[in-house]
Amino acid sequence: MEQVERVYSHYAGFYDILFDRVLDPGRKQAVELLGLKEGDRVLEIGIGTGLSLQYFPSCGSITGIDISNAMLDETEEKVSQLGLRNVELYRMDASRLDFPDDRFDKILIPYVLSTVPHPRRVMDEAIRVAKPGARIAILNHFGSRFRLFRGVEKILTPLTRRIGFRLDCPISTVSCRGDLQIERERRVNLLGLWRLLLCRIRQGSK
């Protein structure tokens, strides 16, 4: 995770310029699909510079974690600008969350699984801290289902990792879990290159 921290701390000052518009439609749809309601405890894993905050309602409590202090500094500015009083921010490794089991009602994981060394561990932790029946919205570019495109992604991934992400993250990271049910799947953002998965923790799986 040290490399991830270095890369995204470097991006912090101009991350919004690069990734706000191109990835924003997915963020907005993900928060809408979570169906937040009064009293919900919400966790955003990889809150980055806080670009999702504008879409969260004022009800409930929002907890955001990120590995980069520089990114969290940008988020703190947005919290202040938006006048939000229901947001708590922590520097934390997404693969080792410092929260108790069964804490959160809703979890957002935006564009994170492709950036971390161990995406399955991140999912393990997200499921651990989610309450039974909780919803998890995941935004990510997953490896193509088509063999030709998948081959190209594998070739390019060693290069893209140097700038902070991989192209070949398998959707099985999410889809092959017995404790997680995918309720909706849709393509989002430019050319539909990213996917939005709305999942629910299966009752009785925890």
C-alpha contacts under 8 A as a table, 3 or more apart, distances in Angstrom:
res1	aa1	res2	aa2	distance
1	M	4	V	5.04
1	M	5	E	6.20
1	M	67	I	7.81
1	M	93	D	7.48
1	M	116	V	6.80
1	M	117	P	6.80
2	E	5	E	5.07
2	E	6	R	6.25
3	Q	6	R	5.08
3	Q	7	V	6.17
4	V	7	V	5.27
4	V	8	Y	6.16
4	V	67	I	7.82
4	V	115	T	6.97
4	V	116	V	6.82
4	V	164	G	6.40
5	E	8	Y	5.43
5	E	9	S	5.84
5	E	67	I	5.76
5	E	68	S	5.18
6	R	9	S	5.25
6	R	10	H	6.24
6	R	68	S	7.74
7	V	10	H	5.24
7	V	11	Y	6.46
7	V	163	I	6.79
7	V	164	G	6.04
8	Y	11	Y	4.77
8	Y	12	A	6.03
8	Y	68	S	6.59
8	Y	71	M	7.21
8	Y	164	G	7.27
9	S	12	A	5.16
9	S	68	S	5.59
9	S	69	N	7.13
9	S	70	A	5.16
9	S	71	M	6.17
10	H	13	G	7.29
11	Y	14	F	5.73
11	Y	15	Y	5.16
12	A	15	Y	5.21
12	A	16	D	8.00
12	A	49	T	7.04
12	A	70	A	5.89
12	A	71	M	5.06
12	A	74	E	7.15
13	G	16	D	7.80
13	G	74	E	7.74
14	F	17	I	5.36
14	F	18	L	6.63
15	Y	18	L	5.28
15	Y	19	F	5.97
15	Y	20	D	7.53
15	Y	49	T	7.52
16	D	19	F	5.32
16	D	20	D	4.79
16	D	49	T	7.41
16	D	51	L	7.74
17	I	20	D	6.13
17	I	21	R	7.92
18	L	21	R	7.83
18	L	22	V	7.85
19	F	22	V	5.53
19	F	23	L	5.80
19	F	24	D	7.74
20	D	23	L	5.70
20	D	24	D	5.50
20	D	51	L	7.10
21	R	24	D	5.21
21	R	25	P	7.64
22	V	25	P	7.48
22	V	189	N	6.36
22	V	190	L	6.45
23	L	26	G	5.84
23	L	27	R	6.82
23	L	189	N	5.83
23	L	190	L	7.82
24	D	27	R	5.10
24	D	28	K	6.30
24	D	51	L	7.81
24	D	189	N	7.46
25	P	28	K	5.29
25	P	29	Q	6.27
25	P	188	V	6.90
25	P	189	N	5.77
26	G	29	Q	5.21
26	G	30	A	6.00
26	G	139	L	6.95
26	G	188	V	5.48
26	G	189	N	5.90
26	G	196	L	6.92
27	R	30	A	5.16
27	R	31	V	6.34
27	R	52	S	6.03
27	R	110	P	7.05
27	R	139	L	7.65
28	K	31	V	5.46
28	K	32	E	6.32
28	K	52	S	7.14
28	K	55	Y	6.23
29	Q	32	E	5.06
29	Q	33	L	6.11
30	A	33	L	5.19
30	A	34	L	6.34
30	A	108	L	7.52
30	A	137	A	5.91
30	A	138	I	7.53
30	A	139	L	7.49
30	A	196	L	6.86
30	A	198	L	7.70
31	V	34	L	5.23
31	V	35	G	7.09
31	V	36	L	7.66
31	V	52	S	7.84
31	V	55	Y	6.61
31	V	56	F	6.80
31	V	108	L	7.51
31	V	137	A	7.69
32	E	35	G	5.65
32	E	36	L	7.61
32	E	55	Y	7.96
33	L	137	A	7.64
33	L	198	L	7.16
34	L	106	K	6.72
34	L	135	R	6.53
34	L	136	I	7.27
34	L	137	A	6.57
34	L	198	L	7.51
36	L	40	D	6.55
36	L	56	F	7.94
36	L	57	P	7.46
36	L	60	G	7.93
36	L	106	K	7.47
37	K	40	D	5.80
37	K	59	C	6.62
37	K	60	G	6.88
38	E	59	C	4.97
38	E	60	G	5.25
39	G	59	C	6.47
39	G	60	G	4.31
39	G	61	S	7.17
40	D	59	C	7.54
40	D	60	G	4.66
40	D	61	S	6.44
40	D	104	F	7.55
40	D	105	D	5.68
40	D	106	K	7.09
41	R	60	G	5.85
41	R	61	S	5.07
41	R	62	I	6.34
41	R	63	T	7.75
41	R	103	R	7.51
41	R	104	F	5.01
41	R	105	D	5.28
41	R	106	K	6.52
42	V	60	G	7.40
42	V	61	S	6.04
42	V	62	I	4.86
42	V	63	T	6.07
42	V	104	F	5.75
42	V	105	D	6.06
42	V	106	K	4.83
42	V	107	I	5.64
42	V	108	L	7.74
43	L	62	I	5.99
43	L	63	T	4.79
43	L	64	G	5.84
43	L	65	I	7.84
43	L	104	F	6.51
43	L	106	K	6.46
43	L	107	I	4.76
43	L	108	L	6.28
44	E	47	I	5.61
44	E	62	I	7.49
44	E	63	T	6.23
44	E	64	G	4.79
44	E	65	I	6.47
44	E	107	I	5.78
44	E	108	L	4.68
44	E	109	I	5.99
44	E	110	P	7.77
45	I	64	G	6.24
45	I	65	I	5.43
45	I	66	D	6.68
45	I	94	A	6.50
45	I	107	I	7.44
45	I	108	L	6.25
45	I	109	I	5.08
45	I	110	P	7.23
45	I	112	V	7.62
46	G	64	G	7.13
46	G	65	I	5.63
46	G	66	D	4.66
46	G	67	I	7.40
46	G	94	A	7.33
46	G	109	I	6.63
46	G	110	P	6.76
46	G	111	Y	7.92
46	G	112	V	6.19
47	I	50	G	5.44
47	I	51	L	7.65
47	I	52	S	7.56
47	I	64	G	5.44
47	I	65	I	5.82
47	I	66	D	5.79
47	I	72	L	7.78
47	I	75	T	7.77
47	I	110	P	7.63
48	G	51	L	7.45
48	G	66	D	6.12
48	G	68	S	7.72
48	G	71	M	5.17
48	G	72	L	6.41
48	G	74	E	7.97
48	G	75	T	6.94
49	T	71	M	5.01
49	T	72	L	6.15
49	T	73	D	7.61
49	T	74	E	4.99
49	T	75	T	4.48
49	T	78	K	7.90
50	G	53	L	5.51
50	G	72	L	7.82
50	G	74	E	7.20
50	G	75	T	4.54
50	G	76	E	7.95
50	G	78	K	6.61
50	G	79	V	7.90
51	L	54	Q	6.85
51	L	75	T	7.88
52	S	55	Y	5.75
52	S	56	F	7.06
53	L	56	F	5.41
53	L	78	K	7.88
53	L	79	V	7.68
54	Q	82	L	7.55
57	P	60	G	7.79
58	S	84	L	7.53
58	S	86	N	7.05
59	C	86	N	7.87
60	G	86	N	7.08
61	S	86	N	5.00
61	S	87	V	6.20
62	I	86	N	5.94
62	I	87	V	4.67
62	I	88	E	6.32
63	T	87	V	5.73
63	T	88	E	4.81
63	T	89	L	5.87
63	T	90	Y	7.81
64	G	87	V	7.36
64	G	88	E	6.21
64	G	89	L	4.81
64	G	90	Y	6.38
65	I	89	L	5.77
65	I	90	Y	4.85
65	I	91	R	5.60
65	I	92	M	5.68
65	I	93	D	7.93
65	I	94	A	7.59
66	D	69	N	7.44
66	D	71	M	7.39
66	D	72	L	6.74
66	D	90	Y	6.73
66	D	91	R	5.19
66	D	92	M	5.55
66	D	93	D	6.88
66	D	94	A	7.29
67	I	91	R	5.40
67	I	92	M	5.21
67	I	93	D	5.43
67	I	94	A	7.41
68	S	71	M	5.30
68	S	72	L	6.38
68	S	91	R	6.69
69	N	72	L	4.94
69	N	73	D	6.14
69	N	91	R	6.41
70	A	73	D	5.13
70	A	74	E	6.69
71	M	74	E	5.22
71	M	75	T	6.43
72	L	75	T	4.83
72	L	76	E	6.13
72	L	89	L	7.26
72	L	90	Y	7.88
72	L	91	R	7.45
73	D	76	E	5.13
73	D	77	E	6.55
74	E	77	E	5.25
74	E	78	K	6.63
75	T	78	K	5.09
75	T	79	V	6.23
76	E	79	V	5.02
76	E	80	S	6.27
76	E	89	L	7.91
77	E	80	S	5.15
77	E	81	Q	6.14
78	K	81	Q	4.90
78	K	82	L	5.94
79	V	82	L	5.30
79	V	83	G	5.99
79	V	84	L	5.30
79	V	85	R	7.85
79	V	87	V	7.39
80	S	83	G	5.02
80	S	84	L	6.51
81	Q	84	L	7.94
84	L	87	V	6.45
92	M	96	R	7.49
92	M	97	L	6.54
92	M	98	D	7.41
93	D	96	R	5.34
93	D	97	L	6.24
94	A	97	L	5.68
94	A	122	V	5.56
94	A	125	E	7.42
95	S	118	H	7.34
95	S	119	P	7.83
95	S	121	R	5.22
95	S	122	V	4.41
95	S	123	M	7.93
95	S	124	D	7.88
95	S	125	E	6.18
96	R	122	V	7.64
96	R	125	E	6.71
97	L	125	E	6.40
99	F	103	R	7.36
99	F	129	V	6.59
100	P	103	R	6.20
100	P	129	V	6.18
101	D	128	R	5.42
101	D	129	V	4.40
101	D	130	A	6.94
101	D	131	K	7.62
102	D	128	R	6.42
102	D	129	V	4.64
102	D	130	A	4.72
102	D	131	K	4.01
102	D	132	P	6.93
103	R	129	V	5.29
103	R	130	A	5.68
103	R	131	K	5.81
104	F	107	I	6.93
104	F	129	V	6.19
104	F	130	A	4.77
104	F	131	K	5.66
104	F	134	A	7.32
105	D	130	A	6.23
105	D	131	K	5.80
105	D	134	A	4.97
105	D	135	R	6.77
106	K	130	A	7.21
106	K	134	A	5.70
106	K	135	R	5.05
106	K	136	I	5.84
107	I	126	A	7.45
107	I	130	A	7.35
107	I	134	A	7.88
107	I	135	R	6.44
107	I	136	I	4.65
107	I	137	A	6.30
108	L	136	I	5.85
108	L	137	A	4.92
108	L	138	I	6.15
109	I	112	V	6.20
109	I	113	L	7.85
109	I	136	I	7.48
109	I	137	A	6.18
109	I	138	I	4.81
109	I	139	L	6.28
110	P	137	A	7.83
110	P	138	I	5.81
110	P	139	L	4.66
110	P	140	N	6.69
111	Y	114	S	6.67
111	Y	115	T	7.50
111	Y	138	I	7.58
111	Y	139	L	5.20
111	Y	140	N	4.69
111	Y	141	H	7.42
112	V	115	T	5.31
112	V	116	V	6.60
112	V	139	L	7.70
112	V	140	N	6.91
113	L	116	V	5.77
113	L	118	H	7.98
113	L	119	P	5.00
113	L	122	V	7.51
113	L	140	N	6.61
113	L	169	C	7.33
114	S	119	P	7.26
114	S	140	N	6.80
114	S	141	H	7.02
114	S	142	F	7.76
114	S	165	F	5.26
114	S	166	R	5.20
114	S	167	L	7.00
114	S	168	D	7.94
114	S	169	C	5.79
115	T	161	R	7.88
115	T	164	G	5.81
115	T	165	F	4.38
115	T	166	R	6.44
116	V	119	P	5.87
116	V	165	F	7.67
118	H	121	R	5.51
118	H	122	V	6.74
119	P	122	V	5.05
119	P	123	M	6.39
119	P	173	T	6.96
120	R	123	M	5.04
120	R	124	D	6.11
120	R	173	T	5.76
120	R	174	V	7.96
121	R	124	D	4.86
121	R	125	E	6.19
122	V	125	E	5.19
122	V	126	A	6.15
123	M	126	A	4.98
123	M	127	I	6.13
123	M	173	T	7.72
123	M	174	V	7.43
124	D	127	I	5.34
124	D	128	R	6.14
125	E	128	R	4.92
125	E	129	V	6.31
126	A	129	V	5.50
126	A	130	A	6.19
127	I	130	A	5.09
127	I	131	K	7.98
127	I	201	I	7.21
128	R	131	K	7.95
130	A	134	A	5.88
130	A	201	I	7.69
131	K	134	A	5.22
131	K	201	I	7.71
132	P	201	I	5.75
132	P	202	R	6.86
132	P	203	Q	5.80
132	P	204	G	7.39
132	P	205	S	7.69
132	P	206	K	6.67
133	G	200	R	5.90
133	G	201	I	4.73
133	G	202	R	5.90
133	G	203	Q	5.60
134	A	200	R	5.62
134	A	201	I	5.45
135	R	198	L	7.04
135	R	199	C	5.57
135	R	200	R	4.39
135	R	201	I	6.46
136	I	198	L	5.97
136	I	199	C	5.05
136	I	200	R	6.05
136	I	201	I	7.82
137	A	196	L	7.01
137	A	197	L	5.73
137	A	198	L	4.59
137	A	199	C	6.15
138	I	195	R	7.93
138	I	196	L	5.69
138	I	197	L	5.12
138	I	198	L	6.51
138	I	199	C	7.87
139	L	194	W	6.91
139	L	195	R	5.75
139	L	196	L	4.68
139	L	197	L	6.56
140	N	194	W	5.45
140	N	195	R	5.54
140	N	196	L	6.80
141	H	167	L	6.85
141	H	169	C	7.30
141	H	193	L	6.38
141	H	194	W	4.40
141	H	195	R	6.02
142	F	167	L	6.80
142	F	168	D	6.21
142	F	169	C	5.05
142	F	170	P	5.52
142	F	171	I	5.46
142	F	194	W	7.13
142	F	195	R	7.25
143	G	150	R	6.03
143	G	153	E	7.06
143	G	167	L	6.14
143	G	168	D	4.29
143	G	169	C	5.32
143	G	170	P	5.24
143	G	171	I	6.79
144	S	147	R	7.38
144	S	149	F	5.96
144	S	150	R	5.04
144	S	153	E	7.91
144	S	168	D	7.58
145	R	149	F	7.79
145	R	150	R	6.80
146	F	149	F	5.56
146	F	150	R	5.95
147	R	150	R	4.98
147	R	151	G	6.12
148	L	151	G	5.20
148	L	152	V	6.51
149	F	152	V	5.11
149	F	153	E	6.24
150	R	153	E	5.08
150	R	154	K	6.29
150	R	168	D	7.07
151	G	154	K	5.17
151	G	155	I	6.37
152	V	155	I	5.12
152	V	156	L	6.24
153	E	156	L	5.14
153	E	157	T	5.88
153	E	167	L	5.41
153	E	168	D	5.62
154	K	157	T	5.29
154	K	158	P	7.71
154	K	167	L	7.10
154	K	168	D	5.85
155	I	158	P	6.93
156	L	159	L	5.46
156	L	160	T	6.34
156	L	167	L	7.32
157	T	160	T	4.99
157	T	161	R	5.94
157	T	165	F	7.82
157	T	166	R	5.08
157	T	167	L	5.41
157	T	168	D	6.63
158	P	161	R	5.36
158	P	162	R	7.05
158	P	166	R	7.55
159	L	162	R	5.64
159	L	163	I	7.53
160	T	163	I	5.38
160	T	164	G	6.53
160	T	165	F	5.67
160	T	166	R	5.73
160	T	167	L	7.29
161	R	164	G	4.98
161	R	165	F	4.77
161	R	166	R	5.31
162	R	165	F	7.47
166	R	169	C	6.44
169	C	173	T	7.73
170	P	173	T	5.81
171	I	174	V	5.69
171	I	175	S	6.04
172	S	175	S	4.62
172	S	176	C	4.97
172	S	177	R	7.79
173	T	176	C	6.54
173	T	177	R	7.59
174	V	177	R	6.11
174	V	180	L	7.62
175	S	180	L	7.64
175	S	181	Q	7.80
175	S	182	I	7.07
177	R	180	L	5.52
177	R	181	Q	7.86
178	G	181	Q	7.52
178	G	205	S	7.83
179	D	201	I	5.99
179	D	202	R	5.40
179	D	205	S	5.30
179	D	206	K	7.61
180	L	199	C	6.38
180	L	200	R	5.77
180	L	201	I	4.86
180	L	202	R	5.61
181	Q	199	C	5.36
181	Q	200	R	5.25
181	Q	201	I	6.38
181	Q	202	R	6.23
182	I	185	E	7.28
182	I	197	L	6.59
182	I	198	L	5.89
182	I	199	C	4.29
182	I	200	R	6.54
183	E	197	L	7.57
183	E	198	L	5.59
183	E	199	C	5.40
183	E	200	R	6.96
184	R	196	L	7.92
184	R	197	L	5.78
184	R	198	L	5.07
184	R	199	C	7.10
185	E	195	R	6.90
185	E	196	L	5.67
185	E	197	L	4.65
185	E	198	L	6.47
186	R	195	R	5.72
186	R	196	L	5.33
186	R	197	L	6.79
187	R	192	G	4.73
187	R	193	L	6.79
187	R	194	W	5.76
187	R	195	R	4.51
187	R	196	L	6.15
188	V	191	L	7.61
188	V	192	G	4.68
188	V	193	L	6.76
188	V	194	W	5.41
188	V	195	R	5.73
188	V	196	L	6.61
189	N	192	G	5.33
189	N	193	L	6.68
189	N	194	W	6.35
190	L	193	L	6.30
190	L	194	W	7.93
192	G	195	R	7.22
201	I	205	S	7.40
202	R	205	S	5.50
203	Q	206	K	7.42
